[in-house]
Amino acid sequence: MKRKIIRIDEEKCNGCGACASACHEGAIEIVNGIAKLTREDYCDGLGDCLPACPMDAISFEEREAPAYNEAAVLAAKKAKEALPCGCPGSQARAILRETKPAESAPVTSELANFPVQIKLAPVNVPYFNGAHLLIAADCTAYAYGNFHKEFIRNHITLIGCPKLDDVDYAEKLTAIIRDNDIKSVTVTRMQVPCCGGLEYAVKRALMASGKYIPWRVVTISSDGKIID
């Protein structure tokens, strides 16, 4: 039958997966780093995936395609309910640390939440309530040797790189700050111009949230020193 269905421009796609997350029917998958419409009969033609795409790689077209199979979509959703979420790797969960390690013990992780990527993070989860939020540029944890102890400890961590992701984080961060009881925000960034995009996104999110929340920015040099 001829009907309206989405079209993905693979040359524009950056493989971020936002469209796959936005598609409630599970019609889109990331295959070899590119978004694919793998089940045409799962696509309802409503286009929830269009506004989610930061690269404007998705559009509508009218062509021959299988009819939308609602029964198959519902069956697939039910099958996924066996997992905490559609993708086990992106399941939101708190990480509890039982005891504080002795100073002589091997270094242990201080990470208290997962996932940590801003793009993957859910907006509403219990660990955001009452949280001291750390929003870190990817490179900072590698550049600063004591990052877990001095920054991640006692914080809920989100990470991103505005240069590599090529996406505006402000909308997602606004929702997280607005819809949860965030106590403070710490931003760690590198001493490079592209990291300014992360700092600016956080500033915009704080303003858009309508809340007054204490926040600070820590800049780290490429040789691992805190410079302000």
ROLO-762874 format. One line per field, with one value per atom (N, C-alpha, C): residue number from 1; x, y, z. Coordinates in Angstrom, 1 decimal. Each point is the difference from the previous one (the first is absolute). Layout:
<pts>
num	[NUM|...]
px	[X|...]
py	[Y|...]
pz	[Z|...]
</pts>
This chain:
<pts>
num	[1|1|1|2|2|2|3|3|3|4|4|4|5|5|5|6|6|6|7|7|7|8|8|8|9|9|9|10|10|10|11|11|11|12|12|12|13|13|13|14|14|14|15|15|15|16|16|16|17|17|17|18|18|18|19|19|19|20|20|20|21|21|21|22|22|22|23|23|23|24|24|24|25|25|25|26|26|26|27|27|27|28|28|28|29|29|29|30|30|30|31|31|31|32|32|32|33|33|33|34|34|34|35|35|35|36|36|36|37|37|37|38|38|38|39|39|39|40|40|40|41|41|41|42|42|42|43|43|43|44|44|44|45|45|45|46|46|46|47|47|47|48|48|48|49|49|49|50|50|50|51|51|51|52|52|52|53|53|53|54|54|54|55|55|55|56|56|56|57|57|57|58|58|58|59|59|59|60|60|60|61|61|61|62|62|62|63|63|63|64|64|64|65|65|65|66|66|66|67|67|67|68|68|68|69|69|69|70|70|70|71|71|71|72|72|72|73|73|73|74|74|74|75|75|75|76|76|76|77|77|77|78|78|78|79|79|79|80|80|80|81|81|81|82|82|82|83|83|83|84|84|84|85|85|85|86|86|86|87|87|87|88|88|88|89|89|89|90|90|90|91|91|91|92|92|92|93|93|93|94|94|94|95|95|95|96|96|96|97|97|97|98|98|98|99|99|99|100|100|100|101|101|101|102|102|102|103|103|103|104|104|104|105|105|105|106|106|106|107|107|107|108|108|108|109|109|109|110|110|110|111|111|111|112|112|112|113|113|113|114|114|114|115|115|115|116|116|116|117|117|117|118|118|118|119|119|119|120|120|120|121|121|121|122|122|122|123|123|123|124|124|124|125|125|125|126|126|126|127|127|127|128|128|128|129|129|129|130|130|130|131|131|131|132|132|132|133|133|133|134|134|134|135|135|135|136|136|136|137|137|137|138|138|138|139|139|139|140|140|140|141|141|141|142|142|142|143|143|143|144|144|144|145|145|145|146|146|146|147|147|147|148|148|148|149|149|149|150|150|150|151|151|151|152|152|152|153|153|153|154|154|154|155|155|155|156|156|156|157|157|157|158|158|158|159|159|159|160|160|160|161|161|161|162|162|162|163|163|163|164|164|164|165|165|165|166|166|166|167|167|167|168|168|168|169|169|169|170|170|170|171|171|171|172|172|172|173|173|173|174|174|174|175|175|175|176|176|176|177|177|177|178|178|178|179|179|179|180|180|180|181|181|181|182|182|182|183|183|183|184|184|184|185|185|185|186|186|186|187|187|187|188|188|188|189|189|189|190|190|190|191|191|191|192|192|192|193|193|193|194|194|194|195|195|195|196|196|196|197|197|197|198|198|198|199|199|199|200|200|200|201|201|201|202|202|202|203|203|203|204|204|204|205|205|205|206|206|206|207|207|207|208|208|208|209|209|209|210|210|210|211|211|211|212|212|212|213|213|213|214|214|214|215|215|215|216|216|216|217|217|217|218|218|218|219|219|219|220|220|220|221|221|221|222|222|222|223|223|223|224|224|224|225|225|225|226|226|226|227|227|227|228|228|228]
px	[0.8|-0.8|0.9|-0.6|0.8|-0.4|0.9|-0.3|1.2|-0.2|1.0|0.9|1.3|1.0|1.2|0.9|1.2|1.1|0.8|1.2|1.2|1.1|1.2|1.1|0.5|1.2|1.3|0.5|1.1|1.3|0.1|1.1|0.1|-1.2|-0.1|0.1|-0.4|-0.1|1.4|0.0|1.3|0.0|-1.1|-0.1|-0.2|-0.6|-0.1|-1.0|-1.0|-1.0|-1.2|-0.1|-1.1|-1.3|0.0|-1.2|-0.5|0.9|-0.3|-0.7|0.5|-0.5|-1.4|-0.2|-1.3|-1.1|0.4|-0.9|-0.6|-1.3|-0.6|-0.4|0.0|-0.4|1.2|1.3|1.1|0.3|-0.4|0.2|1.5|0.7|1.3|1.1|1.1|1.1|1.3|1.0|1.3|0.8|0.3|0.7|1.3|1.2|1.3|0.1|-0.5|0.2|-1.0|-1.0|-0.9|-1.4|-1.0|-1.4|-0.6|-0.7|-0.7|-1.5|-0.9|-1.4|0.0|0.1|0.2|-1.4|-1.0|-1.3|-1.0|-0.3|-0.9|-1.4|-0.4|-1.3|-0.2|1.1|-0.1|-0.1|0.3|-0.1|-1.4|-0.5|-1.4|-0.2|1.1|0.0|-0.4|0.1|-0.3|1.2|1.2|1.2|0.5|-0.2|0.6|1.5|0.6|1.5|0.5|-0.8|0.4|0.6|-0.7|0.6|1.2|0.1|1.1|1.3|0.0|1.2|0.8|1.2|0.7|0.6|0.1|0.6|-1.0|-1.3|-1.1|0.2|0.2|0.2|-1.3|-1.1|-1.2|-1.1|-0.7|-1.1|-1.1|-1.1|-1.1|0.0|-0.4|-0.3|-1.2|-0.6|-1.1|0.4|-0.1|0.5|-0.7|0.3|-0.5|0.7|-0.7|0.5|-1.0|0.4|-0.9|-0.9|-1.2|-0.9|0.5|-0.3|0.4|-0.6|0.8|-0.4|0.0|-1.1|-0.1|0.2|-0.6|0.1|1.4|0.8|1.4|0.8|-0.3|0.7|-0.3|-1.3|-0.4|0.7|0.1|0.6|1.5|0.7|1.4|0.2|-0.9|0.2|-0.1|-1.0|-0.2|1.2|0.6|1.2|1.2|0.0|1.1|-0.2|-1.2|-0.3|0.8|0.5|0.8|1.3|0.4|1.2|-0.4|0.9|-0.4|-0.3|0.7|-0.3|0.3|-0.2|0.2|1.5|0.9|1.4|0.7|0.5|0.5|1.2|0.7|1.1|-0.4|-1.2|-0.5|-1.0|-0.1|-0.9|0.5|-0.9|0.3|0.1|1.0|0.2|0.9|-0.3|1.0|1.0|1.2|1.1|0.3|-0.2|0.2|1.4|0.8|1.3|-0.2|0.4|-0.3|0.8|1.3|0.9|1.0|0.5|1.1|1.3|0.8|1.2|1.1|0.8|1.2|0.9|0.8|0.9|1.0|0.4|1.0|-0.7|-1.3|-0.7|0.2|-0.2|0.0|-1.1|0.3|-0.9|-1.3|-1.1|-1.3|-0.8|-1.0|-0.9|-0.9|-0.2|-1.0|-1.3|-0.1|-1.2|-1.2|-1.1|-1.2|-1.2|0.2|-1.2|0.5|-1.0|0.2|-1.3|-0.1|1.1|0.5|1.1|0.6|0.0|-0.1|-0.1|-1.2|0.1|-1.1|-1.1|0.4|-1.0|-0.8|0.6|-0.7|-0.7|0.3|-0.5|-1.5|-0.7|-1.5|-0.2|-1.1|-0.3|-0.5|-0.8|-0.6|0.3|1.0|0.4|0.2|-0.2|0.1|1.4|1.1|1.3|0.2|-0.8|0.1|-0.5|-0.9|-0.6|0.9|0.3|1.0|1.4|0.2|1.4|0.8|1.3|1.0|0.5|-0.3|0.2|1.4|0.7|1.3|-0.2|0.2|-0.1|1.4|0.6|1.4|0.3|0.9|0.5|0.8|-0.2|0.6|1.4|0.8|1.5|0.4|-0.8|0.5|0.3|-0.7|0.3|1.3|0.4|1.3|1.1|-0.2|1.1|0.3|-1.0|0.2|0.0|1.2|0.2|-0.9|-0.4|-0.8|-1.5|-0.4|-1.4|-1.1|0.1|-1.0|-0.2|1.1|0.0|-0.4|0.4|-0.2|-1.3|-0.5|-1.1|-1.2|0.2|-1.1|-0.6|0.9|-0.5|-1.1|-1.1|-1.2|-0.7|0.2|-0.7|-0.7|-1.0|-0.6|0.7|0.5|0.9|-0.6|0.1|-0.4|1.2|0.3|1.1|-0.4|0.8|-0.2|1.1|0.0|1.0|-0.8|-0.2|-0.7|0.6|1.3|0.7|-0.3|0.1|-0.3|-1.4|-0.8|-1.5|-0.7|0.5|-0.7|-1.5|-0.3|-1.4|-0.1|-1.1|-0.2|-0.5|0.8|-0.4|-1.1|-0.2|-0.7|-1.4|-0.7|-1.4|-0.1|0.9|0.0|0.4|1.0|0.4|-1.0|-0.7|-1.1|-1.1|-0.4|-1.0|0.5|1.2|0.5|0.0|0.5|0.1|-1.4|-0.9|-1.3|-0.9|0.1|-0.9|0.5|1.2|0.5|0.5|0.3|0.4|1.6|0.6|1.4|0.5|1.0|0.5|1.1|0.9|1.1|0.5|0.7|0.5|1.5|0.8|1.4|0.3|0.7|0.4|1.5|0.5|1.4|0.3|0.9|0.3|1.5|0.4|1.4|0.2|1.3|0.5|0.1|-1.1|0.0|-1.4|0.0|-1.2|-1.2|0.1|-1.3|-0.7|0.7|-0.6|-0.9|0.2|-0.9|-1.4|-0.2|-1.4|-0.7|0.7|-0.6|-0.4|1.0|-0.3|-1.2|-0.1|-1.0|-1.4|0.0|-1.2|-0.5|0.9|-0.5|-0.5|0.6|-0.4|-1.4|-0.2|-1.4|-1.0|0.4|-1.0|-0.4|1.0|-0.3|-1.0|0.3|-0.9|-1.4|-0.1|-1.3|-0.8|0.7|-0.7|-0.8|0.3|-0.7|0.4|1.1|0.4|1.3|0.2|1.3|0.7|1.1|0.8|1.4|0.7|1.5|0.7|0.9|0.8|1.4|0.9|1.4|0.6|1.0|0.7|1.5|0.5|1.4|0.6|1.1|0.7|1.3|0.3|1.1|0.9|1.3|0.9|0.3|0.6|0.3|1.0|0.9|0.9|-0.5|-1.3|-0.6|0.0|0.1|-0.1|-1.3|-0.5|-1.1|0.4|-0.5|0.5|-1.0|-1.2|-0.9|-1.2]
py	[-1.2|1.2|1.2|1.2|1.2|0.8|0.4|0.8|0.9|0.8|0.9|-0.8|0.2|-0.7|0.8|-0.2|0.8|-0.4|0.9|-0.2|0.5|-0.8|0.4|0.2|1.3|0.3|-0.4|-1.2|-0.6|0.9|0.9|0.8|1.1|0.4|1.0|-0.6|-1.3|-0.7|-0.1|0.4|-0.2|-1.1|-0.8|-1.2|0.2|1.2|0.3|-0.9|-0.5|-0.9|0.7|1.4|0.7|-0.4|-0.3|-0.4|-1.3|-1.0|-1.3|0.1|0.9|0.1|0.6|1.0|0.7|-0.9|-1.0|-0.9|-0.9|0.2|-0.8|-1.4|-0.1|-1.3|-0.9|0.5|-0.8|-0.3|0.9|-0.2|0.4|0.7|0.5|-0.6|-0.4|-0.6|0.7|0.0|0.4|-1.2|0.0|-1.1|0.6|-0.6|0.5|1.5|0.6|1.4|0.9|-0.6|0.8|-0.4|1.0|-0.3|-0.7|-1.0|-0.8|-0.2|0.1|-0.4|-1.5|-0.7|-1.5|-0.7|0.6|-0.6|1.0|0.0|1.0|-0.3|-1.2|-0.3|0.5|0.4|0.6|1.5|0.6|1.5|0.4|0.8|0.5|1.2|0.6|1.2|1.3|0.0|1.2|0.9|-0.6|0.8|0.5|-0.8|0.4|0.2|-0.7|0.0|1.2|0.8|1.1|1.1|0.5|1.1|-0.5|-1.3|-0.5|0.0|0.1|-0.1|1.3|0.1|1.2|0.4|-1.0|0.2|0.3|0.1|0.2|-1.1|-1.2|-1.1|-0.8|0.3|-0.7|0.8|-0.5|0.7|-1.0|0.5|-0.8|-0.2|-1.2|-0.2|-0.9|0.0|-0.8|-1.0|-1.3|-1.1|-1.3|-1.0|-1.3|-0.6|-0.4|-0.6|-0.9|-0.9|-0.9|0.8|-0.4|0.7|0.0|1.0|0.0|-1.2|-0.7|-1.3|0.3|0.5|0.4|-1.3|-1.1|-1.2|-0.5|0.1|-0.4|0.9|1.3|1.0|-0.3|-0.2|-0.3|-1.3|-1.0|-1.2|0.2|0.8|0.3|0.7|1.0|0.7|-0.9|-0.9|-0.9|-0.9|-0.4|-0.9|0.8|1.3|0.8|0.2|-0.2|0.3|-1.0|-1.0|-0.9|0.6|1.1|0.7|1.3|0.5|1.3|1.1|0.0|1.0|-0.7|0.7|-0.6|-0.4|0.8|-0.3|-0.2|-1.1|-0.2|0.9|0.5|0.9|1.4|0.4|1.3|0.0|-1.1|-0.1|1.0|0.9|1.0|-0.8|0.2|-0.6|0.7|0.0|0.5|-1.0|0.4|-0.9|0.3|-0.9|0.2|-0.5|0.8|-0.4|-0.3|-1.2|-0.5|0.7|0.0|0.6|0.9|0.9|0.8|-0.7|-0.2|-0.7|0.7|-0.9|0.6|0.7|0.9|0.8|-0.9|-1.1|-0.9|-1.0|-0.1|-0.9|0.4|-0.9|0.4|1.0|0.9|1.0|-0.6|0.5|-0.5|1.1|-0.4|1.0|0.7|1.3|0.7|0.3|-0.6|0.2|-0.5|0.9|-0.4|-0.1|0.0|-0.1|-0.4|-0.6|-0.4|0.0|0.5|0.4|1.4|0.4|1.3|1.0|-0.5|0.9|0.8|1.3|0.9|-0.4|-0.4|-0.4|-1.3|-0.8|-1.3|0.2|1.0|0.1|0.2|-0.7|0.3|1.3|0.6|1.2|-0.2|-0.9|-0.2|-1.4|0.0|-1.2|0.4|-0.9|0.3|0.6|-0.4|0.5|1.4|0.7|1.4|0.9|-0.6|0.8|0.2|1.2|0.3|-0.1|-0.1|-0.2|1.2|-0.2|1.0|-0.5|0.8|-0.5|0.4|-0.9|0.2|-0.1|1.1|-0.1|0.2|-1.1|0.0|-0.2|0.8|-0.2|-1.3|-0.8|-1.4|0.0|0.9|-0.1|0.3|0.6|0.5|-1.2|-1.1|-1.1|-0.7|0.1|-0.5|0.9|1.3|1.0|0.1|0.0|0.2|-1.3|-0.3|-1.3|-0.4|1.0|-0.3|0.3|-0.2|0.5|-0.7|-1.3|-0.7|0.5|0.1|0.4|1.4|0.9|1.4|0.6|-0.7|0.5|-1.0|-1.2|-1.0|-0.4|-0.1|-0.4|0.9|-0.6|0.7|0.8|-0.3|0.7|-1.0|0.5|-0.7|0.6|-0.9|0.4|-0.1|1.1|0.0|0.5|-0.7|0.4|0.3|0.8|0.3|0.7|0.1|0.8|0.7|1.3|0.7|0.0|-0.2|0.0|-1.3|-1.1|-1.4|-0.3|0.4|-0.3|0.9|1.2|0.9|0.2|0.1|0.1|1.1|0.6|1.0|-0.7|0.0|-0.7|0.8|1.2|0.9|-0.5|-0.5|-0.4|-1.2|-1.0|-1.2|0.4|0.9|0.4|0.9|0.8|0.8|-0.9|-1.0|-1.0|-0.6|-0.5|-0.7|1.0|1.2|1.0|0.4|0.3|0.5|-1.1|-1.2|-1.0|-0.8|0.3|-0.7|1.0|-0.5|0.8|0.0|0.7|0.1|1.0|-0.4|0.9|0.9|-0.5|0.8|-0.6|0.9|-0.5|0.4|-1.0|0.2|-0.3|0.9|-0.3|-0.1|-1.1|-0.1|0.0|0.8|0.2|0.1|-0.2|0.1|1.5|0.3|1.3|0.1|-0.3|0.1|0.7|0.7|0.8|-0.9|-1.2|-0.8|-0.3|-0.1|-0.4|1.2|1.2|1.1|-0.3|-0.9|-0.4|-0.7|-0.8|-0.7|0.9|0.9|1.0|0.9|0.4|0.9|-0.8|-1.2|-0.8|-0.1|-0.2|-0.1|1.3|1.1|1.3|0.3|-0.4|0.2|-0.9|-1.2|-0.9|0.5|0.5|0.6|1.1|0.9|1.2|-0.5|-0.9|-0.5|-0.8|-0.6|-0.8|0.8|1.4|0.8|-0.2|-0.7|-0.2|0.7|0.3|0.5|-1.1|-0.5|-1.1|0.4|-0.2|0.3|-0.8|0.6|-0.7|0.6|-0.8|0.4|-0.7|0.6|-0.5|-0.2|-1.2|-0.4|-0.3|0.8|-0.2|-0.8|-1.0|-0.9|0.2|0.1|0.1|-1.4|0.0|-1.2|-0.8|0.6|-0.8|-0.3|0.2|-0.6|0.9|1.3|1.0|0.7|0.3|0.9|1.4|0.8|1.3|1.1|-0.4|1.0|-0.7]
pz	[0.0|0.0|0.0|-0.5|0.0|1.2|0.8|1.2|0.4|1.0|0.5|1.0|-0.2|0.8|0.1|1.0|0.1|-0.9|-0.3|-0.8|0.7|0.1|0.7|-1.0|0.0|-0.8|0.7|-0.5|0.7|-0.1|-1.0|-0.1|1.0|0.5|1.1|1.4|0.1|1.3|0.7|1.3|0.7|1.0|-0.1|0.9|1.4|0.4|1.4|0.7|-0.7|0.6|0.6|-0.2|0.6|-0.7|-1.3|-0.7|0.5|0.2|0.5|1.4|0.8|1.3|0.0|-1.0|-0.1|-0.7|-0.7|-0.7|1.0|0.4|1.0|-0.6|-1.3|-0.6|-0.3|0.2|-0.3|-1.4|-0.9|-1.4|-0.5|0.9|-0.4|0.9|-0.7|0.8|-0.6|0.9|-0.5|-0.5|-1.3|-0.6|-0.6|0.5|-0.4|0.1|1.1|0.2|-0.7|-0.7|-0.8|0.4|0.1|0.2|-1.2|0.3|-1.1|0.4|-1.0|0.2|-0.3|1.1|-0.2|-0.1|0.5|-0.1|-0.5|-1.3|-0.6|0.6|0.3|0.5|1.5|0.7|1.3|0.0|-1.2|-0.1|-0.2|1.0|-0.1|-0.8|-0.5|-0.8|0.7|1.4|0.8|0.1|0.0|0.0|1.3|1.1|1.3|-0.1|-1.0|-0.1|-0.7|-0.7|-0.8|0.9|1.0|0.8|0.9|0.2|0.8|-0.7|-1.3|-0.8|0.0|0.5|0.0|-1.3|-0.9|-1.4|-1.1|0.4|-1.0|-1.1|0.4|-1.0|-0.3|0.7|-0.2|-0.6|-1.0|-0.6|-0.3|-0.4|-0.5|-1.5|-0.4|-1.5|-0.1|-1.2|-0.2|-1.1|0.3|-0.9|0.4|-0.8|0.3|1.2|1.0|1.2|0.7|0.8|0.7|0.9|0.2|0.9|1.5|0.7|1.4|0.8|0.7|0.6|1.6|0.5|1.4|0.9|-0.5|0.8|0.2|-1.1|0.1|0.9|-0.1|0.9|1.5|0.3|1.4|0.5|-0.9|0.4|0.3|-0.9|0.2|1.3|0.3|1.3|1.2|-0.1|1.1|0.2|-1.1|0.1|0.7|-0.3|0.6|1.5|0.5|1.4|0.9|-0.6|0.8|0.5|-0.8|0.4|0.7|0.9|0.7|-1.0|-1.2|-1.0|-1.3|-1.1|-1.3|-0.2|0.5|-0.1|1.4|0.3|1.3|0.3|-1.0|0.2|0.4|-0.3|0.4|1.1|0.8|1.1|1.1|0.4|1.1|1.3|0.7|1.3|0.9|1.3|1.0|0.3|0.4|0.4|1.4|0.9|1.4|0.4|0.7|0.5|1.5|0.4|1.3|1.1|-0.3|1.1|-0.7|0.8|-0.5|0.1|-1.1|0.0|0.8|0.6|0.7|-0.9|0.5|-0.9|-0.7|0.7|-0.6|-1.0|-0.1|-0.9|-1.4|-0.9|-1.5|-0.3|-0.9|-0.4|-0.5|0.5|-0.4|-0.7|-0.7|-0.7|1.0|-0.2|0.8|-0.8|-1.2|-0.8|0.7|0.0|0.7|-0.9|-1.3|-0.9|-1.4|-0.7|-1.4|-0.7|-1.3|-0.9|0.4|-0.5|0.3|-1.2|-1.2|-1.2|0.1|-0.2|0.1|-1.0|-1.2|-1.0|0.4|0.8|0.5|1.3|0.7|1.4|0.0|0.9|0.1|0.7|-0.1|0.6|1.5|0.2|1.3|0.6|0.9|0.7|1.4|1.0|1.4|0.4|-0.6|0.4|-0.3|-0.8|-0.2|1.1|0.8|1.1|1.2|0.3|1.0|-0.5|-1.3|-0.5|-0.1|0.2|-0.4|-1.4|-1.0|-1.4|-0.5|-0.5|-0.7|-1.5|-0.8|-1.4|-0.6|-0.5|-0.3|-1.5|-0.5|-1.4|0.0|-1.0|-0.1|0.5|-0.5|0.1|1.5|0.8|1.3|0.9|-0.1|0.9|-0.4|-1.3|-0.4|0.3|0.0|0.2|1.5|0.8|1.4|0.8|0.6|0.5|1.2|0.8|1.2|-0.2|-1.2|-0.4|0.8|0.2|0.7|1.4|0.7|1.4|0.2|-0.8|0.2|-0.7|-1.0|-0.8|0.0|-0.3|-0.2|1.4|1.0|1.3|0.5|0.4|0.6|-1.1|-1.2|-1.1|-0.9|-0.7|-1.1|-1.3|-0.8|-1.1|-1.4|-0.8|-1.4|-0.8|-1.1|-0.8|-1.5|-0.6|-1.4|-0.7|-1.3|-0.8|-1.1|0.2|-1.0|-1.4|-0.1|-1.3|-0.7|0.7|-0.6|-0.2|1.0|-0.1|-1.0|-0.2|-0.9|0.3|1.3|0.4|1.1|0.1|1.1|1.2|1.1|1.2|0.8|-0.3|0.9|0.3|-1.0|0.2|1.0|-0.2|0.9|1.4|0.1|1.4|0.6|-0.7|0.5|0.7|-0.8|0.6|1.2|0.1|1.1|1.3|-0.3|1.2|0.4|-1.0|0.3|0.7|-0.4|0.5|1.2|0.5|1.1|1.1|1.2|1.1|0.0|-1.0|-0.1|1.0|0.9|1.0|-0.5|-0.9|-0.5|-1.3|-0.8|-1.2|-0.1|-0.3|-0.3|-1.4|-0.7|-1.4|-0.1|-0.5|-0.3|-1.5|-0.4|-1.4|-0.2|-1.2|-0.4|-0.4|0.0|-0.4|-1.6|-0.6|-1.5|-0.4|-1.1|-0.3|-0.2|-0.6|-0.2|1.3|1.1|1.3|0.5|-0.6|0.3|-0.3|-1.0|-0.4|1.1|0.8|1.1|1.1|0.4|1.0|-0.4|-1.2|-0.5|0.1|-0.4|0.0|1.5|0.9|1.4|0.5|-0.4|0.4|-0.5|-1.3|-0.6|0.7|0.3|0.7|1.4|0.7|1.3|-0.1|-0.9|-0.2|-0.5|-0.9|-0.5|1.0|1.0|1.0|0.9|0.1|0.9|1.5|0.2|1.4|0.3|1.3|0.4|0.7|-0.7|0.5|0.0|1.1|0.1|-1.1|-0.7|-1.0|-0.1|-0.5|-0.2|-1.2|-0.5|-1.2|0.4|-0.2|0.2|-1.3|-0.3|-1.3|0.3|-0.8|0.1|-1.2|0.2|-1.2|-0.5|-1.2|-0.7|0.7|0.9|0.7|1.4|0.3|1.2|1.2|-0.2|1.1|0.0|1.2|0.2|-0.1|-1.0|-0.2|0.5|0.3|0.6|0.6]
</pts>
